Amino acid sequence: MVTVLVVDDDPDLLQIAATILTEDGHHVLTARSGEEALTTLEHHPVDLLLTDVILPGVDGFTLADVASRRFATLRTMYMSGCYTRVPLETQALDDGTVVTKPWRANDFSGQVKAFLAGAH
């Protein structure tokens, strides 16, 4: 079972993502900020960090950078509603897949499954 930490400051989107991933058979942890996510990572082993890019305080890129330095096997995916309007840093495209928001449940689930299978 893969453990996924979903990070988003939108509580509705966070709950929907957690529900979909749980239904897909993953163990899901959630956080509403980068700081909360770092605390969670310190206390729970996580396989996949799925984080919004724009967060209050520690943004998704900084979160992923700090987390990957502390946890070498952690994989990262990004979620962003600004992807179609503003090009994301090349780092996002190199380090992980970007899930654009808003997303459909089947598309979201499929992107996560493909990423975990190594087909990203």
Jmol script that loads the backbone (N, CA, C; Angstrom):
load data "model"
ATOM      1  N   MET A   1       0.844  -1.186   0.000  1.00  0.00           N
ATOM      2  CA  MET A   1       0.000   0.000   0.000  1.00  0.00           C
ATOM      3  C   MET A   1       0.884   1.243   0.000  1.00  0.00           C
ATOM      4  N   VAL A   2       0.578   2.153  -0.899  1.00  0.00           N
ATOM      5  CA  VAL A   2       1.317   3.399  -1.018  1.00  0.00           C
ATOM      6  C   VAL A   2       0.723   4.428  -0.062  1.00  0.00           C
ATOM      7  N   THR A   3       1.589   5.130   0.654  1.00  0.00           N
ATOM      8  CA  THR A   3       1.142   6.218   1.518  1.00  0.00           C
ATOM      9  C   THR A   3       1.349   7.532   0.784  1.00  0.00           C
ATOM     10  N   VAL A   4       0.259   8.291   0.667  1.00  0.00           N
ATOM     11  CA  VAL A   4       0.269   9.564  -0.054  1.00  0.00           C
ATOM     12  C   VAL A   4      -0.045  10.686   0.922  1.00  0.00           C
ATOM     13  N   LEU A   5       0.763  11.728   0.895  1.00  0.00           N
ATOM     14  CA  LEU A   5       0.484  12.940   1.660  1.00  0.00           C
ATOM     15  C   LEU A   5      -0.019  13.978   0.672  1.00  0.00           C
ATOM     16  N   VAL A   6      -1.284  14.391   0.835  1.00  0.00           N
ATOM     17  CA  VAL A   6      -1.896  15.395  -0.026  1.00  0.00           C
ATOM     18  C   VAL A   6      -1.872  16.726   0.712  1.00  0.00           C
ATOM     19  N   VAL A   7      -1.361  17.765   0.041  1.00  0.00           N
ATOM     20  CA  VAL A   7      -1.247  19.079   0.659  1.00  0.00           C
ATOM     21  C   VAL A   7      -1.977  20.103  -0.198  1.00  0.00           C
ATOM     22  N   ASP A   8      -2.991  20.724   0.382  1.00  0.00           N
ATOM     23  CA  ASP A   8      -3.735  21.777  -0.307  1.00  0.00           C
ATOM     24  C   ASP A   8      -4.418  22.635   0.740  1.00  0.00           C
ATOM     25  N   ASP A   9      -4.445  23.939   0.522  1.00  0.00           N
ATOM     26  CA  ASP A   9      -5.096  24.833   1.484  1.00  0.00           C
ATOM     27  C   ASP A   9      -6.597  24.948   1.244  1.00  0.00           C
ATOM     28  N   ASP A  10      -7.100  24.330   0.181  1.00  0.00           N
ATOM     29  CA  ASP A  10      -8.536  24.290  -0.079  1.00  0.00           C
ATOM     30  C   ASP A  10      -9.093  23.024   0.575  1.00  0.00           C
ATOM     31  N   PRO A  11      -9.858  23.166   1.669  1.00  0.00           N
ATOM     32  CA  PRO A  11     -10.315  21.979   2.403  1.00  0.00           C
ATOM     33  C   PRO A  11     -11.221  21.062   1.581  1.00  0.00           C
ATOM     34  N   ASP A  12     -12.014  21.633   0.686  1.00  0.00           N
ATOM     35  CA  ASP A  12     -12.890  20.799  -0.142  1.00  0.00           C
ATOM     36  C   ASP A  12     -12.084  19.950  -1.119  1.00  0.00           C
ATOM     37  N   LEU A  13     -11.153  20.563  -1.796  1.00  0.00           N
ATOM     38  CA  LEU A  13     -10.313  19.835  -2.740  1.00  0.00           C
ATOM     39  C   LEU A  13      -9.454  18.798  -2.019  1.00  0.00           C
ATOM     40  N   LEU A  14      -8.977  19.149  -0.854  1.00  0.00           N
ATOM     41  CA  LEU A  14      -8.176  18.227  -0.050  1.00  0.00           C
ATOM     42  C   LEU A  14      -8.985  16.979   0.288  1.00  0.00           C
ATOM     43  N   GLN A  15     -10.234  17.171   0.701  1.00  0.00           N
ATOM     44  CA  GLN A  15     -11.098  16.038   1.053  1.00  0.00           C
ATOM     45  C   GLN A  15     -11.432  15.186  -0.158  1.00  0.00           C
ATOM     46  N   ILE A  16     -11.718  15.825  -1.286  1.00  0.00           N
ATOM     47  CA  ILE A  16     -12.046  15.079  -2.503  1.00  0.00           C
ATOM     48  C   ILE A  16     -10.841  14.252  -2.951  1.00  0.00           C
ATOM     49  N   ALA A  17      -9.666  14.861  -2.971  1.00  0.00           N
ATOM     50  CA  ALA A  17      -8.455  14.137  -3.371  1.00  0.00           C
ATOM     51  C   ALA A  17      -8.200  12.961  -2.435  1.00  0.00           C
ATOM     52  N   ALA A  18      -8.352  13.185  -1.141  1.00  0.00           N
ATOM     53  CA  ALA A  18      -8.131  12.115  -0.158  1.00  0.00           C
ATOM     54  C   ALA A  18      -9.119  10.974  -0.367  1.00  0.00           C
ATOM     55  N   THR A  19     -10.355  11.297  -0.641  1.00  0.00           N
ATOM     56  CA  THR A  19     -11.378  10.270  -0.864  1.00  0.00           C
ATOM     57  C   THR A  19     -11.050   9.437  -2.103  1.00  0.00           C
ATOM     58  N   ILE A  20     -10.702  10.099  -3.192  1.00  0.00           N
ATOM     59  CA  ILE A  20     -10.371   9.387  -4.436  1.00  0.00           C
ATOM     60  C   ILE A  20      -9.179   8.464  -4.226  1.00  0.00           C
ATOM     61  N   LEU A  21      -8.139   8.974  -3.595  1.00  0.00           N
ATOM     62  CA  LEU A  21      -6.930   8.172  -3.387  1.00  0.00           C
ATOM     63  C   LEU A  21      -7.182   7.012  -2.422  1.00  0.00           C
ATOM     64  N   THR A  22      -8.009   7.236  -1.425  1.00  0.00           N
ATOM     65  CA  THR A  22      -8.377   6.154  -0.503  1.00  0.00           C
ATOM     66  C   THR A  22      -9.153   5.071  -1.241  1.00  0.00           C
ATOM     67  N   GLU A  23     -10.088   5.489  -2.080  1.00  0.00           N
ATOM     68  CA  GLU A  23     -10.858   4.528  -2.876  1.00  0.00           C
ATOM     69  C   GLU A  23      -9.964   3.749  -3.839  1.00  0.00           C
ATOM     70  N   ASP A  24      -8.855   4.345  -4.247  1.00  0.00           N
ATOM     71  CA  ASP A  24      -7.880   3.669  -5.125  1.00  0.00           C
ATOM     72  C   ASP A  24      -6.957   2.734  -4.340  1.00  0.00           C
ATOM     73  N   GLY A  25      -7.147   2.658  -3.022  1.00  0.00           N
ATOM     74  CA  GLY A  25      -6.382   1.719  -2.213  1.00  0.00           C
ATOM     75  C   GLY A  25      -5.141   2.275  -1.540  1.00  0.00           C
ATOM     76  N   HIS A  26      -4.992   3.591  -1.547  1.00  0.00           N
ATOM     77  CA  HIS A  26      -3.829   4.206  -0.913  1.00  0.00           C
ATOM     78  C   HIS A  26      -4.137   4.599   0.531  1.00  0.00           C
ATOM     79  N   HIS A  27      -3.086   4.632   1.338  1.00  0.00           N
ATOM     80  CA  HIS A  27      -3.206   5.202   2.677  1.00  0.00           C
ATOM     81  C   HIS A  27      -2.947   6.691   2.510  1.00  0.00           C
ATOM     82  N   VAL A  28      -3.874   7.530   2.944  1.00  0.00           N
ATOM     83  CA  VAL A  28      -3.783   8.964   2.669  1.00  0.00           C
ATOM     84  C   VAL A  28      -3.669   9.771   3.952  1.00  0.00           C
ATOM     85  N   LEU A  29      -2.701  10.677   3.948  1.00  0.00           N
ATOM     86  CA  LEU A  29      -2.539  11.677   4.998  1.00  0.00           C
ATOM     87  C   LEU A  29      -2.791  13.031   4.348  1.00  0.00           C
ATOM     88  N   THR A  30      -3.238  14.003   5.115  1.00  0.00           N
ATOM     89  CA  THR A  30      -3.502  15.322   4.550  1.00  0.00           C
ATOM     90  C   THR A  30      -2.860  16.418   5.389  1.00  0.00           C
ATOM     91  N   ALA A  31      -2.590  17.529   4.716  1.00  0.00           N
ATOM     92  CA  ALA A  31      -2.068  18.720   5.383  1.00  0.00           C
ATOM     93  C   ALA A  31      -2.583  19.934   4.624  1.00  0.00           C
ATOM     94  N   ARG A  32      -2.810  21.023   5.350  1.00  0.00           N
ATOM     95  CA  ARG A  32      -3.340  22.239   4.726  1.00  0.00           C
ATOM     96  C   ARG A  32      -2.288  23.307   4.521  1.00  0.00           C
ATOM     97  N   SER A  33      -1.037  23.016   4.846  1.00  0.00           N
ATOM     98  CA  SER A  33       0.041  23.985   4.629  1.00  0.00           C
ATOM     99  C   SER A  33       1.356  23.228   4.475  1.00  0.00           C
ATOM    100  N   GLY A  34       2.347  23.926   3.943  1.00  0.00           N
ATOM    101  CA  GLY A  34       3.669  23.325   3.818  1.00  0.00           C
ATOM    102  C   GLY A  34       4.268  22.978   5.164  1.00  0.00           C
ATOM    103  N   GLU A  35       4.056  23.846   6.129  1.00  0.00           N
ATOM    104  CA  GLU A  35       4.591  23.599   7.470  1.00  0.00           C
ATOM    105  C   GLU A  35       3.958  22.355   8.092  1.00  0.00           C
ATOM    106  N   GLU A  36       2.654  22.230   7.951  1.00  0.00           N
ATOM    107  CA  GLU A  36       1.960  21.055   8.482  1.00  0.00           C
ATOM    108  C   GLU A  36       2.443  19.787   7.769  1.00  0.00           C
ATOM    109  N   ALA A  37       2.679  19.898   6.476  1.00  0.00           N
ATOM    110  CA  ALA A  37       3.164  18.751   5.704  1.00  0.00           C
ATOM    111  C   ALA A  37       4.545  18.302   6.189  1.00  0.00           C
ATOM    112  N   LEU A  38       5.440  19.249   6.451  1.00  0.00           N
ATOM    113  CA  LEU A  38       6.775  18.896   6.939  1.00  0.00           C
ATOM    114  C   LEU A  38       6.692  18.187   8.289  1.00  0.00           C
ATOM    115  N   THR A  39       5.806  18.636   9.155  1.00  0.00           N
ATOM    116  CA  THR A  39       5.613  17.972  10.447  1.00  0.00           C
ATOM    117  C   THR A  39       5.093  16.552  10.236  1.00  0.00           C
ATOM    118  N   THR A  40       4.135  16.392   9.342  1.00  0.00           N
ATOM    119  CA  THR A  40       3.587  15.071   9.053  1.00  0.00           C
ATOM    120  C   THR A  40       4.676  14.143   8.518  1.00  0.00           C
ATOM    121  N   LEU A  41       5.499  14.643   7.627  1.00  0.00           N
ATOM    122  CA  LEU A  41       6.578  13.839   7.044  1.00  0.00           C
ATOM    123  C   LEU A  41       7.585  13.383   8.103  1.00  0.00           C
ATOM    124  N   GLU A  42       7.782  14.201   9.113  1.00  0.00           N
ATOM    125  CA  GLU A  42       8.712  13.839  10.196  1.00  0.00           C
ATOM    126  C   GLU A  42       8.176  12.680  11.038  1.00  0.00           C
ATOM    127  N   HIS A  43       6.858  12.515  11.069  1.00  0.00           N
ATOM    128  CA  HIS A  43       6.238  11.517  11.944  1.00  0.00           C
ATOM    129  C   HIS A  43       5.658  10.300  11.239  1.00  0.00           C
ATOM    130  N   HIS A  44       5.565  10.354   9.900  1.00  0.00           N
ATOM    131  CA  HIS A  44       4.955   9.257   9.155  1.00  0.00           C
ATOM    132  C   HIS A  44       5.761   8.972   7.893  1.00  0.00           C
ATOM    133  N   PRO A  45       6.018   7.708   7.598  1.00  0.00           N
ATOM    134  CA  PRO A  45       6.675   7.395   6.323  1.00  0.00           C
ATOM    135  C   PRO A  45       5.687   7.647   5.173  1.00  0.00           C
ATOM    136  N   VAL A  46       6.149   8.342   4.146  1.00  0.00           N
ATOM    137  CA  VAL A  46       5.305   8.705   3.010  1.00  0.00           C
ATOM    138  C   VAL A  46       6.037   8.326   1.727  1.00  0.00           C
ATOM    139  N   ASP A  47       5.283   7.763   0.776  1.00  0.00           N
ATOM    140  CA  ASP A  47       5.851   7.382  -0.518  1.00  0.00           C
ATOM    141  C   ASP A  47       5.698   8.478  -1.566  1.00  0.00           C
ATOM    142  N   LEU A  48       4.557   9.175  -1.513  1.00  0.00           N
ATOM    143  CA  LEU A  48       4.255  10.195  -2.521  1.00  0.00           C
ATOM    144  C   LEU A  48       3.755  11.463  -1.855  1.00  0.00           C
ATOM    145  N   LEU A  49       4.389  12.571  -2.200  1.00  0.00           N
ATOM    146  CA  LEU A  49       3.940  13.895  -1.781  1.00  0.00           C
ATOM    147  C   LEU A  49       3.188  14.493  -2.962  1.00  0.00           C
ATOM    148  N   LEU A  50       1.926  14.802  -2.759  1.00  0.00           N
ATOM    149  CA  LEU A  50       1.083  15.403  -3.789  1.00  0.00           C
ATOM    150  C   LEU A  50       0.687  16.770  -3.268  1.00  0.00           C
ATOM    151  N   THR A  51       1.355  17.815  -3.767  1.00  0.00           N
ATOM    152  CA  THR A  51       1.189  19.130  -3.175  1.00  0.00           C
ATOM    153  C   THR A  51       0.744  20.189  -4.164  1.00  0.00           C
ATOM    154  N   ASP A  52      -0.116  21.071  -3.682  1.00  0.00           N
ATOM    155  CA  ASP A  52      -0.477  22.255  -4.438  1.00  0.00           C
ATOM    156  C   ASP A  52       0.784  23.103  -4.561  1.00  0.00           C
ATOM    157  N   VAL A  53       0.900  23.859  -5.639  1.00  0.00           N
ATOM    158  CA  VAL A  53       2.064  24.718  -5.835  1.00  0.00           C
ATOM    159  C   VAL A  53       1.954  25.959  -4.967  1.00  0.00           C
ATOM    160  N   ILE A  54       0.786  26.589  -4.985  1.00  0.00           N
ATOM    161  CA  ILE A  54       0.605  27.838  -4.246  1.00  0.00           C
ATOM    162  C   ILE A  54      -0.053  27.530  -2.910  1.00  0.00           C
ATOM    163  N   LEU A  55       0.725  27.713  -1.854  1.00  0.00           N
ATOM    164  CA  LEU A  55       0.265  27.484  -0.481  1.00  0.00           C
ATOM    165  C   LEU A  55       0.647  28.693   0.358  1.00  0.00           C
ATOM    166  N   PRO A  56      -0.094  28.966   1.416  1.00  0.00           N
ATOM    167  CA  PRO A  56       0.340  30.034   2.320  1.00  0.00           C
ATOM    168  C   PRO A  56       1.617  29.609   3.040  1.00  0.00           C
ATOM    169  N   GLY A  57       2.513  30.534   3.248  1.00  0.00           N
ATOM    170  CA  GLY A  57       3.776  30.197   3.929  1.00  0.00           C
ATOM    171  C   GLY A  57       4.704  29.458   2.991  1.00  0.00           C
ATOM    172  N   VAL A  58       5.057  28.251   3.342  1.00  0.00           N
ATOM    173  CA  VAL A  58       5.961  27.427   2.532  1.00  0.00           C
ATOM    174  C   VAL A  58       5.202  26.947   1.295  1.00  0.00           C
ATOM    175  N   ASP A  59       5.658  27.365   0.094  1.00  0.00           N
ATOM    176  CA  ASP A  59       4.971  26.962  -1.130  1.00  0.00           C
ATOM    177  C   ASP A  59       5.328  25.524  -1.502  1.00  0.00           C
ATOM    178  N   GLY A  60       4.624  24.982  -2.495  1.00  0.00           N
ATOM    179  CA  GLY A  60       4.804  23.590  -2.884  1.00  0.00           C
ATOM    180  C   GLY A  60       6.197  23.252  -3.383  1.00  0.00           C
ATOM    181  N   PHE A  61       6.840  24.183  -4.130  1.00  0.00           N
ATOM    182  CA  PHE A  61       8.192  23.919  -4.619  1.00  0.00           C
ATOM    183  C   PHE A  61       9.185  23.834  -3.467  1.00  0.00           C
ATOM    184  N   THR A  62       9.071  24.761  -2.521  1.00  0.00           N
ATOM    185  CA  THR A  62       9.968  24.751  -1.363  1.00  0.00           C
ATOM    186  C   THR A  62       9.718  23.518  -0.510  1.00  0.00           C
ATOM    187  N   LEU A  63       8.458  23.192  -0.297  1.00  0.00           N
ATOM    188  CA  LEU A  63       8.105  21.988   0.446  1.00  0.00           C
ATOM    189  C   LEU A  63       8.751  20.761  -0.186  1.00  0.00           C
ATOM    190  N   ALA A  64       8.592  20.605  -1.486  1.00  0.00           N
ATOM    191  CA  ALA A  64       9.148  19.439  -2.181  1.00  0.00           C
ATOM    192  C   ALA A  64      10.670  19.412  -2.094  1.00  0.00           C
ATOM    193  N   ASP A  65      11.288  20.577  -2.214  1.00  0.00           N
ATOM    194  CA  ASP A  65      12.752  20.654  -2.137  1.00  0.00           C
ATOM    195  C   ASP A  65      13.245  20.224  -0.754  1.00  0.00           C
ATOM    196  N   VAL A  66      12.658  20.791   0.281  1.00  0.00           N
ATOM    197  CA  VAL A  66      13.053  20.455   1.655  1.00  0.00           C
ATOM    198  C   VAL A  66      12.768  18.974   1.944  1.00  0.00           C
ATOM    199  N   ALA A  67      11.587  18.519   1.556  1.00  0.00           N
ATOM    200  CA  ALA A  67      11.200  17.130   1.831  1.00  0.00           C
ATOM    201  C   ALA A  67      12.110  16.144   1.096  1.00  0.00           C
ATOM    202  N   SER A  68      12.449  16.427  -0.151  1.00  0.00           N
ATOM    203  CA  SER A  68      13.291  15.493  -0.911  1.00  0.00           C
ATOM    204  C   SER A  68      14.710  15.433  -0.354  1.00  0.00           C
ATOM    205  N   ARG A  69      15.173  16.507   0.256  1.00  0.00           N
ATOM    206  CA  ARG A  69      16.503  16.493   0.896  1.00  0.00           C
ATOM    207  C   ARG A  69      16.497  15.638   2.161  1.00  0.00           C
ATOM    208  N   ARG A  70      15.376  15.647   2.867  1.00  0.00           N
ATOM    209  CA  ARG A  70      15.268  14.876   4.110  1.00  0.00           C
ATOM    210  C   ARG A  70      14.893  13.416   3.863  1.00  0.00           C
ATOM    211  N   PHE A  71      14.129  13.181   2.799  1.00  0.00           N
ATOM    212  CA  PHE A  71      13.602  11.837   2.527  1.00  0.00           C
ATOM    213  C   PHE A  71      13.906  11.483   1.076  1.00  0.00           C
ATOM    214  N   ALA A  72      15.027  10.831   0.869  1.00  0.00           N
ATOM    215  CA  ALA A  72      15.562  10.597  -0.476  1.00  0.00           C
ATOM    216  C   ALA A  72      14.644   9.782  -1.384  1.00  0.00           C
ATOM    217  N   THR A  73      13.811   8.914  -0.829  1.00  0.00           N
ATOM    218  CA  THR A  73      12.962   8.064  -1.666  1.00  0.00           C
ATOM    219  C   THR A  73      11.585   8.674  -1.940  1.00  0.00           C
ATOM    220  N   LEU A  74      11.315   9.828  -1.381  1.00  0.00           N
ATOM    221  CA  LEU A  74      10.021  10.484  -1.557  1.00  0.00           C
ATOM    222  C   LEU A  74       9.848  10.948  -3.000  1.00  0.00           C
ATOM    223  N   ARG A  75       8.716  10.607  -3.589  1.00  0.00           N
ATOM    224  CA  ARG A  75       8.389  11.076  -4.931  1.00  0.00           C
ATOM    225  C   ARG A  75       7.391  12.223  -4.805  1.00  0.00           C
ATOM    226  N   THR A  76       7.387  13.132  -5.792  1.00  0.00           N
ATOM    227  CA  THR A  76       6.549  14.328  -5.704  1.00  0.00           C
ATOM    228  C   THR A  76       5.748  14.552  -6.973  1.00  0.00           C
ATOM    229  N   MET A  77       4.493  14.889  -6.771  1.00  0.00           N
ATOM    230  CA  MET A  77       3.620  15.394  -7.828  1.00  0.00           C
ATOM    231  C   MET A  77       3.115  16.758  -7.363  1.00  0.00           C
ATOM    232  N   TYR A  78       2.842  17.628  -8.335  1.00  0.00           N
ATOM    233  CA  TYR A  78       2.341  18.958  -8.025  1.00  0.00           C
ATOM    234  C   TYR A  78       0.931  19.126  -8.568  1.00  0.00           C
ATOM    235  N   MET A  79       0.125  19.907  -7.867  1.00  0.00           N
ATOM    236  CA  MET A  79      -1.193  20.305  -8.342  1.00  0.00           C
ATOM    237  C   MET A  79      -1.169  21.822  -8.499  1.00  0.00           C
ATOM    238  N   SER A  80      -1.758  22.315  -9.591  1.00  0.00           N
ATOM    239  CA  SER A  80      -1.760  23.753  -9.781  1.00  0.00           C
ATOM    240  C   SER A  80      -2.927  24.209 -10.633  1.00  0.00           C
ATOM    241  N   GLY A  81      -3.580  25.242 -10.172  1.00  0.00           N
ATOM    242  CA  GLY A  81      -4.632  25.877 -10.950  1.00  0.00           C
ATOM    243  C   GLY A  81      -4.076  26.962 -11.843  1.00  0.00           C
ATOM    244  N   CYS A  82      -2.806  27.313 -11.653  1.00  0.00           N
ATOM    245  CA  CYS A  82      -2.198  28.381 -12.454  1.00  0.00           C
ATOM    246  C   CYS A  82      -1.364  27.831 -13.604  1.00  0.00           C
ATOM    247  N   TYR A  83      -1.298  26.519 -13.747  1.00  0.00           N
ATOM    248  CA  TYR A  83      -0.432  25.898 -14.749  1.00  0.00           C
ATOM    249  C   TYR A  83      -0.735  26.370 -16.159  1.00  0.00           C
ATOM    250  N   THR A  84      -2.003  26.538 -16.497  1.00  0.00           N
ATOM    251  CA  THR A  84      -2.353  26.946 -17.852  1.00  0.00           C
ATOM    252  C   THR A  84      -2.151  28.436 -18.073  1.00  0.00           C
ATOM    253  N   ARG A  85      -2.075  29.205 -17.010  1.00  0.00           N
ATOM    254  CA  ARG A  85      -1.901  30.653 -17.139  1.00  0.00           C
ATOM    255  C   ARG A  85      -0.454  31.084 -16.972  1.00  0.00           C
ATOM    256  N   VAL A  86       0.266  30.440 -16.096  1.00  0.00           N
ATOM    257  CA  VAL A  86       1.644  30.826 -15.807  1.00  0.00           C
ATOM    258  C   VAL A  86       2.515  29.581 -15.903  1.00  0.00           C
ATOM    259  N   PRO A  87       3.555  29.600 -16.727  1.00  0.00           N
ATOM    260  CA  PRO A  87       4.416  28.410 -16.816  1.00  0.00           C
ATOM    261  C   PRO A  87       5.035  28.086 -15.461  1.00  0.00           C
ATOM    262  N   LEU A  88       4.978  26.824 -15.091  1.00  0.00           N
ATOM    263  CA  LEU A  88       5.586  26.402 -13.837  1.00  0.00           C
ATOM    264  C   LEU A  88       7.095  26.330 -14.014  1.00  0.00           C
ATOM    265  N   GLU A  89       7.787  26.437 -12.919  1.00  0.00           N
ATOM    266  CA  GLU A  89       9.236  26.321 -12.951  1.00  0.00           C
ATOM    267  C   GLU A  89       9.620  24.991 -13.586  1.00  0.00           C
ATOM    268  N   THR A  90      10.714  24.990 -14.316  1.00  0.00           N
ATOM    269  CA  THR A  90      11.199  23.771 -14.956  1.00  0.00           C
ATOM    270  C   THR A  90      11.370  22.669 -13.933  1.00  0.00           C
ATOM    271  N   GLN A  91      11.699  23.037 -12.718  1.00  0.00           N
ATOM    272  CA  GLN A  91      11.871  22.074 -11.627  1.00  0.00           C
ATOM    273  C   GLN A  91      10.661  21.155 -11.512  1.00  0.00           C
ATOM    274  N   ALA A  92       9.456  21.689 -11.653  1.00  0.00           N
ATOM    275  CA  ALA A  92       8.250  20.875 -11.515  1.00  0.00           C
ATOM    276  C   ALA A  92       8.166  19.827 -12.603  1.00  0.00           C
ATOM    277  N   LEU A  93       8.546  20.200 -13.784  1.00  0.00           N
ATOM    278  CA  LEU A  93       8.464  19.265 -14.891  1.00  0.00           C
ATOM    279  C   LEU A  93       9.560  18.221 -14.803  1.00  0.00           C
ATOM    280  N   ASP A  94      10.690  18.569 -14.208  1.00  0.00           N
ATOM    281  CA  ASP A  94      11.800  17.626 -14.043  1.00  0.00           C
ATOM    282  C   ASP A  94      11.553  16.671 -12.877  1.00  0.00           C
ATOM    283  N   ASP A  95      11.007  17.164 -11.778  1.00  0.00           N
ATOM    284  CA  ASP A  95      10.879  16.381 -10.547  1.00  0.00           C
ATOM    285  C   ASP A  95       9.574  15.613 -10.436  1.00  0.00           C
ATOM    286  N   GLY A  96       8.559  15.995 -11.156  1.00  0.00           N
ATOM    287  CA  GLY A  96       7.280  15.320 -11.000  1.00  0.00           C
ATOM    288  C   GLY A  96       6.251  15.787 -11.990  1.00  0.00           C
ATOM    289  N   THR A  97       5.148  15.132 -11.951  1.00  0.00           N
ATOM    290  CA  THR A  97       4.035  15.438 -12.827  1.00  0.00           C
ATOM    291  C   THR A  97       3.196  16.556 -12.234  1.00  0.00           C
ATOM    292  N   VAL A  98       2.659  17.385 -13.097  1.00  0.00           N
ATOM    293  CA  VAL A  98       1.763  18.452 -12.664  1.00  0.00           C
ATOM    294  C   VAL A  98       0.334  18.046 -12.989  1.00  0.00           C
ATOM    295  N   VAL A  99      -0.520  18.035 -11.973  1.00  0.00           N
ATOM    296  CA  VAL A  99      -1.940  17.789 -12.145  1.00  0.00           C
ATOM    297  C   VAL A  99      -2.606  19.157 -12.187  1.00  0.00           C
ATOM    298  N   THR A 100      -3.238  19.492 -13.302  1.00  0.00           N
ATOM    299  CA  THR A 100      -3.854  20.808 -13.410  1.00  0.00           C
ATOM    300  C   THR A 100      -5.234  20.810 -12.754  1.00  0.00           C
ATOM    301  N   LYS A 101      -5.519  21.915 -12.067  1.00  0.00           N
ATOM    302  CA  LYS A 101      -6.810  22.091 -11.416  1.00  0.00           C
ATOM    303  C   LYS A 101      -7.617  23.088 -12.227  1.00  0.00           C
ATOM    304  N   PRO A 102      -8.908  22.945 -12.337  1.00  0.00           N
ATOM    305  CA  PRO A 102      -9.677  21.850 -11.751  1.00  0.00           C
ATOM    306  C   PRO A 102      -9.466  20.558 -12.537  1.00  0.00           C
ATOM    307  N   TRP A 103      -9.585  19.440 -11.834  1.00  0.00           N
ATOM    308  CA  TRP A 103      -9.422  18.142 -12.472  1.00  0.00           C
ATOM    309  C   TRP A 103     -10.671  17.304 -12.278  1.00  0.00           C
ATOM    310  N   ARG A 104     -10.818  16.318 -13.145  1.00  0.00           N
ATOM    311  CA  ARG A 104     -11.914  15.357 -13.007  1.00  0.00           C
ATOM    312  C   ARG A 104     -11.389  14.175 -12.216  1.00  0.00           C
ATOM    313  N   ALA A 105     -12.249  13.544 -11.450  1.00  0.00           N
ATOM    314  CA  ALA A 105     -11.833  12.453 -10.567  1.00  0.00           C
ATOM    315  C   ALA A 105     -11.093  11.349 -11.328  1.00  0.00           C
ATOM    316  N   ASN A 106     -11.623  10.924 -12.467  1.00  0.00           N
ATOM    317  CA  ASN A 106     -10.981   9.846 -13.224  1.00  0.00           C
ATOM    318  C   ASN A 106      -9.619  10.259 -13.753  1.00  0.00           C
ATOM    319  N   ASP A 107      -9.507  11.509 -14.214  1.00  0.00           N
ATOM    320  CA  ASP A 107      -8.220  12.002 -14.720  1.00  0.00           C
ATOM    321  C   ASP A 107      -7.192  12.070 -13.595  1.00  0.00           C
ATOM    322  N   PHE A 108      -7.621  12.588 -12.455  1.00  0.00           N
ATOM    323  CA  PHE A 108      -6.748  12.713 -11.289  1.00  0.00           C
ATOM    324  C   PHE A 108      -6.247  11.333 -10.860  1.00  0.00           C
ATOM    325  N   SER A 109      -7.167  10.410 -10.708  1.00  0.00           N
ATOM    326  CA  SER A 109      -6.823   9.051 -10.297  1.00  0.00           C
ATOM    327  C   SER A 109      -5.859   8.417 -11.296  1.00  0.00           C
ATOM    328  N   GLY A 110      -6.139   8.576 -12.571  1.00  0.00           N
ATOM    329  CA  GLY A 110      -5.286   8.002 -13.609  1.00  0.00           C
ATOM    330  C   GLY A 110      -3.893   8.584 -13.625  1.00  0.00           C
ATOM    331  N   GLN A 111      -3.781   9.904 -13.419  1.00  0.00           N
ATOM    332  CA  GLN A 111      -2.456  10.533 -13.393  1.00  0.00           C
ATOM    333  C   GLN A 111      -1.626  10.022 -12.221  1.00  0.00           C
ATOM    334  N   VAL A 112      -2.256   9.876 -11.074  1.00  0.00           N
ATOM    335  CA  VAL A 112      -1.529   9.375  -9.901  1.00  0.00           C
ATOM    336  C   VAL A 112      -1.102   7.926 -10.130  1.00  0.00           C
ATOM    337  N   LYS A 113      -2.007   7.116 -10.646  1.00  0.00           N
ATOM    338  CA  LYS A 113      -1.670   5.713 -10.924  1.00  0.00           C
ATOM    339  C   LYS A 113      -0.524   5.613 -11.915  1.00  0.00           C
ATOM    340  N   ALA A 114      -0.563   6.401 -12.985  1.00  0.00           N
ATOM    341  CA  ALA A 114       0.490   6.373 -13.996  1.00  0.00           C
ATOM    342  C   ALA A 114       1.826   6.819 -13.407  1.00  0.00           C
ATOM    343  N   PHE A 115       1.779   7.851 -12.582  1.00  0.00           N
ATOM    344  CA  PHE A 115       3.007   8.355 -11.953  1.00  0.00           C
ATOM    345  C   PHE A 115       3.619   7.294 -11.054  1.00  0.00           C
ATOM    346  N   LEU A 116       2.780   6.662 -10.248  1.00  0.00           N
ATOM    347  CA  LEU A 116       3.290   5.626  -9.341  1.00  0.00           C
ATOM    348  C   LEU A 116       3.815   4.412 -10.087  1.00  0.00           C
ATOM    349  N   ALA A 117       3.253   4.159 -11.254  1.00  0.00           N
ATOM    350  CA  ALA A 117       3.709   3.030 -12.076  1.00  0.00           C
ATOM    351  C   ALA A 117       4.985   3.384 -12.844  1.00  0.00           C
ATOM    352  N   GLY A 118       5.382   4.652 -12.774  1.00  0.00           N
ATOM    353  CA  GLY A 118       6.612   5.064 -13.453  1.00  0.00           C
ATOM    354  C   GLY A 118       6.397   5.565 -14.850  1.00  0.00           C
ATOM    355  N   ALA A 119       5.146   5.735 -15.249  1.00  0.00           N
ATOM    356  CA  ALA A 119       4.838   6.171 -16.609  1.00  0.00           C
ATOM    357  C   ALA A 119       4.554   7.668 -16.654  1.00  0.00           C
ATOM    358  N   HIS A 120       5.429   8.464 -16.083  1.00  0.00           N
ATOM    359  CA  HIS A 120       5.193   9.913 -16.085  1.00  0.00           C
ATOM    360  C   HIS A 120       6.130  10.648 -17.013  1.00  0.00           C
TER     361      HIS A 120
END
end "model"
wireframe off; spacefill off
backbone 0.3
color backbone group
